Amino acid sequence: MSPISLRPWSRAPGPVLAALACCAWLMTTPAPSLAGDTTPAAELARFQAEAGAPADAARGQRLFTQTHGREWSCASCHGEPPTRAGRHASTGKSIAPLAPAANPEALTERARLDKWFRRNCGEVLGRACTAAEKADVLAYLTRLRP
């Protein structure tokens, strides 16, 4: 038996090169966000860096508890303080505590956190939150204790 018959892939370089290219692409492509891929402190630092200023927990509490001329505030669903389970104002669905001290899984998935800010800032403020506002809210939430 010849060595070539033991390595059938050596006769077809196209599929081998395609497989190697695929592996190289996978090794250089950033991984998607997964549960537990970040920490509240890391996200606070990210938004402070984007804002170019330190966060202010008192501003974050005001942002969280006020209605801003609209029907709801963050606290309408998440409670004040958000250290216990909340309830969605229109659906009645239970919402896990938002404060990381009361819920260790809170704010630990970057993609979910970004989606949460996008959706809730739109509903509460009628616009996207700024990086400074996100940092302020995270500063408030990370200082809460159950």
TAVEN-V274448 format. One record per backbone hydrogen bond with DSSP energy under -0.5 kcal/mol. CO is the residue of the C=O (numbers start at 1). NH is the residue of the N-H. E is the energy in kcal/mol with one decimal. If there is no record, write none. Layout:
co->CO nh->NH e->E
co->CO nh->NH e->E
This chain:
co->2 nh->5 e->-0.7
co->2 nh->6 e->-0.7
co->3 nh->6 e->-0.7
co->3 nh->7 e->-0.8
co->4 nh->7 e->-0.8
co->7 nh->10 e->-1.6
co->8 nh->11 e->-1.3
co->9 nh->12 e->-1.2
co->12 nh->16 e->-1.1
co->13 nh->17 e->-3.0
co->14 nh->18 e->-2.4
co->15 nh->19 e->-2.4
co->16 nh->20 e->-2.5
co->17 nh->21 e->-2.6
co->18 nh->22 e->-2.3
co->19 nh->23 e->-2.3
co->20 nh->24 e->-2.4
co->21 nh->25 e->-2.4
co->22 nh->26 e->-2.5
co->23 nh->27 e->-2.0
co->24 nh->28 e->-1.1
co->25 nh->28 e->-0.6
co->25 nh->29 e->-1.0
co->34 nh->37 e->-1.6
co->39 nh->43 e->-2.3
co->40 nh->44 e->-2.5
co->41 nh->45 e->-2.3
co->42 nh->46 e->-2.2
co->43 nh->47 e->-2.4
co->44 nh->48 e->-2.4
co->45 nh->49 e->-2.4
co->46 nh->50 e->-2.2
co->47 nh->51 e->-2.3
co->48 nh->52 e->-2.1
co->48 nh->53 e->-1.2
co->56 nh->60 e->-2.1
co->57 nh->61 e->-2.4
co->58 nh->62 e->-2.0
co->59 nh->63 e->-2.6
co->60 nh->64 e->-2.3
co->61 nh->65 e->-2.2
co->62 nh->66 e->-2.1
co->64 nh->74 e->-0.7
co->64 nh->75 e->-1.9
co->67 nh->70 e->-1.6
co->73 nh->76 e->-0.8
co->73 nh->77 e->-0.5
co->74 nh->77 e->-1.2
co->74 nh->78 e->-2.4
co->75 nh->79 e->-1.7
co->77 nh->87 e->-1.4
co->81 nh->83 e->-1.6
co->81 nh->84 e->-0.6
co->82 nh->98 e->-0.9
co->82 nh->99 e->-2.4
co->86 nh->95 e->-2.5
co->88 nh->92 e->-1.9
co->93 nh->88 e->-3.1
co->95 nh->86 e->-2.8
co->99 nh->102 e->-1.3
co->99 nh->103 e->-1.6
co->103 nh->106 e->-2.1
co->105 nh->108 e->-1.2
co->108 nh->37 e->-0.5
co->108 nh->38 e->-1.6
co->109 nh->113 e->-2.6
co->110 nh->114 e->-2.7
co->111 nh->115 e->-2.1
co->112 nh->116 e->-2.5
co->113 nh->117 e->-2.6
co->114 nh->118 e->-2.4
co->115 nh->119 e->-2.7
co->116 nh->120 e->-2.8
co->117 nh->121 e->-2.4
co->118 nh->122 e->-1.3
co->119 nh->123 e->-1.9
co->120 nh->124 e->-2.9
co->121 nh->125 e->-2.5
co->121 nh->126 e->-1.1
co->121 nh->127 e->-1.1
co->122 nh->126 e->-0.6
co->130 nh->134 e->-2.2
co->131 nh->135 e->-2.5
co->132 nh->136 e->-2.5
co->133 nh->137 e->-2.5
co->134 nh->138 e->-2.5
co->135 nh->139 e->-2.5
co->136 nh->140 e->-2.2
co->137 nh->141 e->-2.8
co->138 nh->142 e->-2.6
co->139 nh->143 e->-0.7
co->140 nh->143 e->-0.9
co->140 nh->144 e->-0.7
co->141 nh->144 e->-0.7
